[in-house]
Amino acid sequence: MIYNGEGGNMTIDNSPVITLRDLRKKFADSYVLNGIDLDVHPGQIIGYIGPNGAGKSTTVKIMLGLVEGYTGEVRIFGASPSDGGVEYKKRIGYVPEVAEMYDTLTAREYLTFIGELYGLSFMEAESKAKRLMEMFGLRGVFNVRIATFSKGMKQKVLIISSLLHNPDILFLDEPLSGLDANSVMVVKEILALLAAQGKTVFYSSHIMDVVEKISDRIILLDGGRIVADGSFEQLKGQSQEGSLEQIFNQLTGFNEHREIAEQFVAIVQEV
């Protein structure tokens, strides 16, 4: 973000915060990513979807610097993960699909630890963590061990940990897993507000109706390549289908869901 110098008004620098050029990654003898070209700008909520094995998690882990051995160009805030720098990572928040949490710690201990890793002082991290826990209805468990938490409670702690340092890019992999309906609505509103302030949200999920509703740009990956990129209305216009799930099935060539379901139920009902 930049300031225009007139009364401190904020405007958004629309230079790409993420740039991928001809990104390729091979496991064994096959490419899981096979030539990804992508520019992502501030203020966008990207719905990054695709079948299992399409390369979604691999893309994100490369951008986070967690996976190496790729070819092509990767730039996050102009920096390359392969350069070994860590400064740009302070501007990133991440909620993985499966997180290894230090659940023998209390929520207070875990969140202050994460906050300090991102450069916050202990007092800053503790104060923000306590208030964010309260906003999520977790006021009474701030000093309770995470091991005793339900899945939904743990997910809320993960979301808080990803936002504690006010990142400019937020990578979310199935972030709504385990959340109750009210919390889902709150998180959706949080993402919309962050995007309006120029934050970038990179959202990966298999829940098509959520991706359809919250994303202003949807990128569909299949076979390691981008096969669709645009708003839901644009994708709908191109495919003549009614829902993102139907568009997904058309573009990935998966049309056997009804037949598989019928065969599955038939087996269940065998006497």
N, C-alpha and C positions, 0 to 999 in steps of 0.2 A: 504494500500500500504506500501511497505517497500523499503529501499534503501540498495544496496549491498555493499556500502562503497568504491567502485572503481569508482572514478570520479562522484559519486552522481547519477549513473544510476538507473532508477526506474524499479523495477520489481513488479509484482502483487502477493500478498499473496492470494493463491487460496483456503484458508479455507472458508467454507460457511459463507455468511453474513446473510442468512436467513435459519433457520432450523425449520421445522414443523414435529411433530411426533404424529400420531393418533389424529389429531385435530378434535374435535367434538363440534358442537354447535346446541342446540335444541331451537326452537321457538314453544311454545304451545306443541303439542304432536308429532311433526315431526322434524327430523334432517335436517337442511339446510347444515351442514357440517357433513360428516359421515365417518371420518377416513382418513384425509389428511396427507400424508407423502411427504415431499418435502425438498430438499436442493437447495439453489440458491447461485451461486458463483459470485465473482467480474467479471465485464466485460460482463455479460450476459444481453441481451435484451429479457425479458420473455414476450411472448404474452399470456395473461391469459384470456381465452375465455370460453363461455358457454351460454346456454339459460338463459332467465330471470328467476331469482329464483334459479339458480344453486349454488349460494353461493360465487360468485366472490367478490362482495362488502363486504360481511361479513368477508371473509378471510382477505382482506386488512384492514378493520377497526379493526379487532383483532390485527393484526401486528402493527397498529398505536396506540394501546391502547385505542381505542374509543368504543370497545365492550368488555364486560366482560361476565362471566358466562359460559365459555367454559371449555372443558376438553382436556387433552393432553399437549404436550410440544410446546412452542413457544419461539424461541430464535432469537433475532435480534442483530447482533454483539456480541453474547454471552449473552445478557441480556434478561430477560423476562419482557414483558409489565406488568405482574401481580406483579412485585416487587415494582412498584411505582416509579422507577427511571426515570429521564427525560433526562439524559445526552445523551443517544443514540439517542434521538429524534432530537437533534441538527444536526445529520448526515443524516436526512431524509428530502426529499422534497415531497410534495403531491399536486396533482391537482385533486380535487373531480369532479365527474360528474355534480353535482349541488352545487355550492358554494354560501355561504352566505357572500357576500362582504359588507364592510362598504362603500356603494356607495355614501354616503354624503361627504366622504373625496375625496380629489384630489388624482390622481395617486401618486404624490410625497408623500403626507401624508400617504397613505395606504402602500406603499412599504417601506418607512423608518420605519414605525411602525412594519411591519413584519420582516424587517431586524434586528431591535433592539430586537425583541422577540427571534431571533435565535442567539443573542450574538454579532452582529455587532455594531460598534459605529454609531452614527447618521451620521457622515460625510462619513464613509465607505458606509453605506446603500444608502445615497443620491447620492453619486458619481456613484456607480455601477448601481443603478436604472435608473438614468438619461441616462447613456450610453447605457444600455440595451433597454430602451424605444426608443432611437434613432435608434438602430439596427433593431427594429421592425417597424420602420416608424411612431413612435408615438411622435416624438420630440416636436411637437407643442401643445400637450395636457398634458404635464407633470404636469402642474398646474391647470388642468381642473377637475371638479368633475366627478367621475366615473359614476354617475347616467346618465350622458349625452352620455356615450359611447355606441357604437353598441355592439352586442353580440361578434363579432370577436375581437373587441378592448378589451373588458373585459377579453376574453380568453387569449389574449396576456399578460395582466397584471397578470393574475393568473399564467401563465407559468413562467413569470419573478419572481414572488414572491416565487415560488417553487425552483428556482435555485439561488436566490440571495446569499445564504449562502454557496454555493458550496457543496451540499450534496453528500454523497456516495451512497445512494439509492434514487431512484426517483420513487414514485408511481403515475401512471397516469391513470385516469379513463376518457375515451373519451376526450383526450386532444386536438384533432383537431376540435372539435365541433365549427362551426361558422367561422373557418379560411378560408381565400381565398387560391386559389391554390398555389400561390407563397409562402405564409407563411407556408403552409403544407410542401412544399419541404424544406424550411429552417429548420423547426422543426425536420423533419426526419434526416437531416444532423447533427443537433445539437445532437440528441440522439446517432447517430452512432459515433460521435467524443467523446462523454462522455463515451460510452462503451469501446472505444479503449483505453481510459485513465484509465480503471479499475472501472468506475462507474457501478452500477447495475440499470437497468431500468425494472420496473415491470409494464407492459402496458396492460390495460384492454380496450377492444373495441368490438363493434359489426360490425365494418367495416372490413370485412374479408380480402379484398385485401391489406389493409394497414398493418394489422397484419402479413400477409403472406410475405410482402416485407421487413419489418423492423426487424422482430424477428429472432434471431438465435436459439431460443428454444420456442416451442409452447406447452402450457399446456391446455388441454380441460377438463373442469369440467362439470359433468352432474349428477344430483341427489345427489349432495354433495360429489361426489367421482371423483378422477382423472381417466378419461377413456382413455387419450392419453397424451404422453409426449415425445417430440423429436423435431428435426428440421423439417421444412416443407418437405424436401426431404425424411426424414425417415417416416413421417406420410403418405406421398404420396405413398411410396413404400409398406407400410403395407396395405393400403386401396385400391390401384389401382384406385384412383380417381384423377381427373385433377386439381382441385382447392381446396383451403382451405374451401371454402363454401360448396363444394360437400362432402369433408371429414367430415365437421361439421354435415351436414345433415345425412350422413350415420351413424356416431357414436352416434348421439343423437336420431336417429330413426325418424327424421322429414322429411317426403317425400310427404307431402300434399300441398306444397306451390303452385304448378301449379293449382291443383284443387281448392284451396281456392281463388286464384287470378281470375280464370275463373268465379267462382260463384259471386265474388265481382263485377267484371266488368258487368256481366249479370244483377245484381240488379241495378247498376248505369244506365244502358242503357234501363231499363224498361220505357215504355211510358204509 
